[in-house]
């Protein structure tokens, strides 16, 4: 049965990693986002809602966030079953516990990949994304082709990222919302037994936590 928060995007018959741009799901003209962001910034400053310095500080704080934060969570879950249980139960609390960052009031839901289940995340309406633990979303994640095709043909999209799954693996697509974000807990690759937590974190990329690729021991 689908996760109750997938909003119906649980695909069994039609299914969809690395950190490089992928032409099939990219969309030209991404400059509209920059224009809208700049217009919003100017409006907020003009209305006195926020000062230019405060805005700059917020941007610098957000820019300091990166996929390395989420990778630490994944690596810890791989080596610590108790932490993994807490992560799957309450992603927001687990992020705050390990990283000492505040995720609330957003709800971070962590979904686990298994041998017969592969998860991927999307935001079909806009570009909701777990920025607190992954930093800024890639351009392709915000593009219309990805947002629509991840739901309608997830296996095809995954294949374009180099992730080809057996037919008996269910692909489940999770649709983020304004107050709810998803993070994929990928499966630990074979051949990583005995690795340190730091070494494990190094093979966990942004795309593996979005669910479009899988971590590799030889990465």
Residue pairs with C-beta under 8 A, 6 or more apart in sequence:
1 10
2 8
2 9
2 10
2 172
3 10
3 109
3 111
3 172
3 174
5 109
5 174
5 180
5 182
6 172
6 173
6 174
6 175
7 174
7 175
7 177
9 122
9 124
9 151
9 172
9 173
9 174
9 175
10 170
10 172
10 173
11 151
11 154
11 170
11 171
11 172
11 173
12 170
12 171
14 152
14 153
14 154
14 155
15 118
15 154
15 155
15 158
15 165
15 169
15 170
15 171
16 120
16 149
16 150
16 153
16 154
16 155
16 156
16 157
16 158
16 159
16 171
16 173
16 212
17 161
17 162
17 163
17 205
17 207
17 208
17 212
17 213
17 214
18 161
18 162
18 205
18 207
18 213
19 138
19 205
19 206
19 207
21 138
21 139
21 140
22 140
22 160
22 161
24 145
24 157
24 160
25 140
25 143
25 145
25 146
25 149
25 157
25 160
26 139
26 140
26 143
26 145
27 139
27 140
27 143
27 144
27 145
30 139
30 142
30 143
33 142
41 55
44 50
44 55
45 51
45 52
45 55
50 58
62 131
62 135
62 136
63 135
63 136
65 131
65 132
65 133
65 134
65 135
65 136
66 134
66 135
67 133
67 134
67 135
67 204
67 205
67 206
67 209
68 201
69 95
69 99
69 101
69 132
69 133
69 134
69 135
70 130
70 133
70 134
70 183
70 204
70 206
70 209
71 201
71 202
71 204
71 205
71 209
72 98
72 99
72 197
72 201
73 87
73 94
73 95
73 98
73 99
73 110
73 133
73 183
74 185
74 186
74 200
74 201
74 204
74 208
74 209
75 197
75 198
75 200
75 201
75 204
76 83
76 84
76 87
76 98
76 197
77 83
77 84
77 87
77 185
78 84
78 188
78 192
78 197
78 200
79 197
79 200
83 94
83 97
83 98
84 185
86 93
86 94
86 97
87 94
87 110
87 185
88 110
88 112
88 185
91 103
91 107
91 108
91 109
91 110
91 183
92 103
92 104
92 106
92 107
92 108
94 110
95 101
95 103
95 108
95 132
95 133
96 102
96 103
96 104
99 133
101 132
101 133
102 132
103 132
103 133
105 179
106 132
106 179
106 180
106 181
107 179
107 180
107 181
108 130
108 132
108 133
108 181
108 182
108 183
109 174
109 180
109 181
109 182
109 183
110 182
110 183
110 184
110 185
111 119
111 121
111 172
111 174
111 182
111 183
111 184
111 185
112 119
112 184
112 185
113 119
113 184
113 185
113 186
113 187
113 211
113 214
114 187
115 169
115 187
116 168
116 169
116 170
117 169
117 170
117 172
118 158
118 163
118 165
118 169
118 170
118 171
118 172
118 211
119 171
119 172
119 173
119 174
119 182
119 184
119 211
120 150
120 154
120 157
120 158
120 171
120 172
120 173
120 174
120 184
120 210
120 211
120 212
121 173
121 174
121 175
121 176
121 182
121 183
121 184
121 210
121 211
122 141
122 146
122 147
122 150
122 151
122 173
122 174
122 175
122 176
123 129
123 141
123 147
123 175
123 176
123 177
124 147
124 148
124 150
124 151
124 175
125 147
125 177
126 142
127 137
127 141
127 142
128 176
128 177
128 178
128 180
128 181
129 137
129 141
129 176
129 181
130 176
130 181
130 182
130 183
131 137
133 183
134 183
134 206
134 209
134 210
135 206
138 206
140 146
141 210
146 157
149 156
149 157
150 157
150 173
151 173
151 175
154 171
154 173
155 165
155 171
157 212
158 164
158 165
158 171
158 212
161 207
161 212
161 213
162 213
163 212
163 213
163 214
165 171
174 182
176 182
183 209
184 208
184 209
184 210
184 211
186 204
186 208
186 209
186 211
186 214
186 215
187 214
187 215
188 200
188 215
189 203
189 214
189 215
189 216
189 217
190 217
191 217
191 218
192 199
192 200
192 203
192 217
202 219
203 215
203 216
203 217
203 219
204 215
205 213
205 215
205 219
207 213
208 214
208 215
